Amino acid sequence: MPFESSTELLQKLQPHKDGVVLQIGERGATYLPQVWDQLPDKVEFLNNLAEKAGGDRTDWRQPGTAVFIYHVEAFKESDELQAGKTR
């Protein structure tokens, strides 16, 4: 996702919709869109993702950082199917 500043990046991110891959130099990490449930604040989300990538919390703000987004189709088995598995 192209962005000129950390402010622009924050404006473009869509919580609960975007999965995010953060690439800081040779290090990288990803969070699925479901992680927004635990980290709904955009700055905190990116801070934690930067740490997951092995960097400092604010590394996502550094020049040369690449951010890629993706979307997923999440589903789960119905309660009826899960009950059948436990019998």
N, C-alpha and C positions, 0 to 999 in steps of 0.2 A: 504494500500500500504506500503510495508516494505521500510524503509529508515534508513540510519545510521547517516545522518547529514542533516541540513537544505539545504546545497548545493546540496546534492543528491536528496532531495525532489524537489527542484526547477528544477533540470535537468529532472526529471521524469514527471512533470506536462505537460499536453498538452492543452494549451489555446484553447478555442472555441470548444473543444472536451470533456474535463473532467468536470463533475459536481463534487464538492468536499464537503465531510462531514468532518468537523474538530471536533475532540473530545479532549477537554482539561480537564482532570479529569472527573468530573460529568457534565460539561457543554459541549454543542455542538451546532453546527450550520451548515447550508448547503447553498451553492450557486449552482444554475443551471448553465449549460455550457453557457447559454445566458448572464450571468453576466460578462463574459470576454469582451463583447462588451463595457461595461462601465469601466471595470477595467482590461485592457490588460496586465499590468505589473504584473508579478507573485508575487513579494514581496508585492506590494500594494493590490493585490487580497487577499493574505493570511493575511495581516495586518487587512484589513477590516473584513474578516471572523472571525478572532480572537476577534475583538471588538463586532461583532454580537453575538458571543458566550458568551459575558459578561466578557471577559478578557482584558488584555492589548494587544496592537497591536503586540508585539513581542512574545506573549505566544506560538505561533505555533512553535517557535524555541526551546522550552523547552523539556527536556527529558520526555518521557512518553506520549507525544502528539500522538494521533492516527489520521491518515488521510485515508479516504476511497474515492475512486473515483467511478463514475458511468457515464453512457452515456444515453442520452435520444433521442427519436425520436420526433423532433419538427415539427409541421405543423400548418397551418392557413387556414381559409376558403378562397376560391377564392374571388376576388373582385366582381364577378358577384353574388355570393351567399350573400355577405354582402350588396350589393345594393338592393337585393330583400327584405332583412329584414327591410330596412329603409323605404320602400314604404308603 
